[in-house]
Amino acid sequence: MIFTIGDKKVNLSIHNADKNFTISRELMLNLLLTYVGITVYLAFAWCLLKQWLFFLIDDKEMSREQHFLSGIILVLITIFCPINSSTIRLYRITKVSSQMQQRD
């Protein structure tokens, strides 16, 4: 491949680039489902965060300190919920697989 930078031409040789760069259909499907899942989760989390933030702002009976602490808790829950959910899912998968191995 030849790139032009200013008035200089730079030649970069890529050895067997076409032969070595293949992605299987299973990997492509896995990546696609992962990206769709992340996008759906982020959209859902954004909608929930926005709605709960409006509820938090509209509540006039809370003190300033309670508003601050509720905001911090709301942000922390939004951040750590996917970590907790994936940990629980991993635990369940390993538990089921160990039970299946014990049956054999």
C-alpha positions in Angstrom: 0.0 0.0 0.0 1.3 3.4 -0.9 0.3 6.4 1.2 1.0 10.0 0.3 1.9 12.4 3.2 2.5 15.8 1.9 4.8 15.4 -1.1 6.4 12.1 0.3 5.1 8.7 -0.7 5.3 6.0 2.0 5.2 2.4 1.1 3.7 0.1 3.8 3.8 -3.6 2.9 1.2 -5.8 4.6 2.2 -9.4 4.3 -0.7 -11.7 3.3 -3.3 -9.2 4.6 -6.1 -10.7 2.4 -5.4 -14.3 3.4 -5.1 -13.8 7.2 -8.0 -11.5 7.8 -11.1 -13.7 7.9 -13.9 -13.6 10.4 -16.2 -16.5 10.9 -19.9 -16.2 10.8 -20.2 -17.3 14.4 -17.9 -14.6 15.5 -19.7 -11.9 13.5 -23.0 -13.0 14.9 -21.6 -13.0 18.4 -20.2 -9.5 17.9 -23.4 -8.2 16.4 -25.5 -9.6 19.3 -23.1 -8.2 21.8 -23.3 -4.7 20.2 -27.1 -4.8 19.9 -27.3 -5.9 23.6 -25.1 -3.1 24.7 -27.0 -0.6 22.7 -30.4 -1.8 24.0 -29.0 -1.7 27.6 -27.6 1.8 27.3 -30.9 3.1 25.8 -32.9 1.4 28.5 -30.5 2.7 31.2 -30.6 6.2 29.8 -34.5 6.2 29.8 -34.6 4.9 33.4 -31.9 7.3 34.6 -33.7 10.3 32.9 -37.1 9.3 34.4 -35.7 8.8 37.9 -33.8 12.0 37.7 -37.0 13.9 36.9 -38.7 12.2 39.8 -35.8 13.2 42.0 -35.9 16.9 40.9 -39.6 17.2 41.2 -39.7 15.9 44.8 -40.0 19.1 46.9 -40.1 17.3 50.4 -36.5 16.2 50.3 -33.7 18.2 51.8 -30.7 19.4 49.8 -28.6 16.7 51.4 -31.1 13.9 50.5 -31.2 15.1 46.9 -27.4 14.9 46.7 -27.2 11.4 48.2 -30.1 10.2 46.1 -28.4 11.5 43.0 -25.1 9.7 43.9 -27.0 6.4 44.6 -28.9 6.8 41.3 -25.6 7.2 39.3 -23.9 4.3 41.1 -26.8 2.0 40.5 -26.8 2.9 36.8 -23.1 2.2 36.6 -22.9 -1.0 38.6 -26.1 -2.8 37.6 -24.6 -4.3 34.4 -21.6 -5.5 36.3 -23.8 -7.2 38.9 -26.1 -8.7 36.3 -23.3 -10.2 34.3 -21.7 -11.6 37.5 -24.9 -13.3 38.4 -25.3 -14.7 34.9 -21.8 -16.0 34.9 -22.4 -17.7 38.3 -25.6 -19.3 37.0 -23.9 -20.6 33.9 -21.0 -22.1 35.8 -23.4 -23.7 38.3 -25.5 -25.3 35.6 -22.4 -26.5 33.7 -21.0 -28.0 36.9 -24.3 -29.8 37.6 -24.3 -31.2 34.1 -20.8 -32.5 34.5 -21.7 -34.2 37.8 -24.6 -36.0 36.0 -22.1 -37.5 33.5 
